[in-house]
Amino acid sequence: MYTREQFEQLRLESALKMALDQPLAHDAGDVLVRADRYHWIHQTTWFGEPTLQLPQDLFAFQEIIYRTRPKFIIESGVAWGGSLLMYATLLQTFGAGHIIGIDIYIPDDLRQRLCAHRELFGRMTLIQGSSIDESTFQQVEGMIGNAKEVMVHLDSAHSHDHVLKELRLYSEFVGKGHYLICGDTITEYIPAQTHRPRPWGPGNNPKTALDVFLTENDRFEIDHSIDNKLLFTCNPGGYLRCKH
């Protein structure tokens, strides 16, 4: 039998070996690209609402939230609200915390469905508007105040310029030990999508924006321990931990 400490060490060592297995990484990437033709990423729900995330990434979010216990979670890109419900479920379990969801369009029927979850909805504030508009940022700033126990998940428009603006703006809220997650960095590593065309793709995406951001901001580092163990992820290199 392993002790818990020995088991944790085994997990870390195994994850690193898996991350270094280039043929396996290639095969995993090929599976992700092929499965995306069937909207694989859209298949996961939380309390009935689509999350638009891979299960592996959802578990990574959960681990981060459990370890860091943020007072606020900011998510740009609400979509169908599934990830908001997951965050609210976790915060409700902990008995503290609030979520701010931002999107340029939040339909009334989505608000109604989220509201039906009552206590969970009480932990959410929805802001309709662009995440990079000054008015939106000021609303978020007014709610956050001086808190630094903040997790940010950027998952709205994925063009280079938009994401770079988001990174520069919302990184200000994240304090030491907390996380800034840059979503869909996978876009840089896969062929341009033809089954659902987007204005972003290789050379113009969250990964290219993140590369620039990391050259100009030394407060954040990539948490490779998360990357190492996921194998399937939409956010390779996108899990950033605030160092100071």
Secondary structure as UniProt FT lines:
FT   HELIX           4..20
FT   HELIX           22..36
FT   TURN            37..39
FT   HELIX           40..42
FT   STRAND          45..46
FT   TURN            47..48
FT   STRAND          49..50
FT   HELIX           55..68
FT   STRAND          72..76
FT   TURN            79..80
FT   HELIX           82..94
FT   STRAND          98..103
FT   HELIX           108..115
FT   TURN            116..120
FT   HELIX           121..123
FT   STRAND          124..128
FT   TURN            131..132
FT   HELIX           134..144
FT   TURN            145..146
FT   STRAND          150..154
FT   HELIX           160..170
FT   HELIX           171..173
FT   TURN            176..177
FT   STRAND          179..182
FT   TURN            183..184
FT   HELIX           185..189
FT   TURN            202..203
FT   HELIX           206..216
FT   TURN            218..219
FT   STRAND          220..222
FT   HELIX           224..230
FT   TURN            236..237
FT   STRAND          239..242
//
